[in-house]
Amino acid sequence: MNHWNELIYIYPFLNTLDEETKSIIKNSLIIREFDSDYTLIYESSSCLGFSLIISGSIRVYKLSDKGREVTLYKLEKGDTCYLSMSCMLTNKHFPAFAEVIEPTVIAFIPSSIFNKYIYNTLEFQKYIFENLYTKFNNVLKVLEELAFESVDIRIAKYLLLISQKANSSKYLYLTQEKIAQELGTSREVVSRILTDFKNKGILISSRGKISILDFDKLNNIAKL
């Protein structure tokens, strides 16, 4: 399957356009591949174009003056970045950072083509509102956790989530720095809480690896 066929399968609104418009978009596409840990865009940078994610995963985050990071949302296959779209429509700079989590393939549509041929179509508007609702809820969830949940609860939830994504594995390959970045706290705080969990017999932590010993205790802390 070539990239264009993948795109119209992943983003059905593209296939509702007339043949001439589809041809223009197809010929204007810029396909880029990115490795893990690549910084896709820096805060205050110009946007690269309207992005359609063919595969992979991207983390959009804010960075404080003190170097602390907080993840706003993640982008995966079938998503697009609303911050970058907003930048294109308002001629503003990107207000956050975007980092590649795993090898990613993105199709970029130049701003001029997007504005002229896609933005005002009904099917695109439907796609945007459906997808935007999910992303907006994710950002609200992040804000609620930062405001109302203690760090130990958030770490417990995060470890359980990563375990679930790894088929409930008790072995998690994570660094303290990675956890701190995801949860918007410091590595020192993460280290202190993991040590507390270790003393309670919940897990064992070593460099780049966490082994969960007691899922019940971890669930109790996470209040799930």
Secondary structure, 3 states (H helix, E strand, C coil): CCHHHHHHHHCHHHHHCCHHHHHHHHHHCEEEEECCCCEEECCCCCCCCEEEEEEEEEEEEEECCCCCEEEEEEEECCCCCHHHHHHHHHCCCCCCEEEEEEEEEEEEECHHHHHHHCCCCHHHHHHHHHHHHHHHHHHHHHHHHHHHCCHHHHHHHHHHHHHHHCCCCCEECCCHHHHHHHHCCCHHHHHHHHHHHHHCCCEEEECCEEEECCHHHHHHHHCC
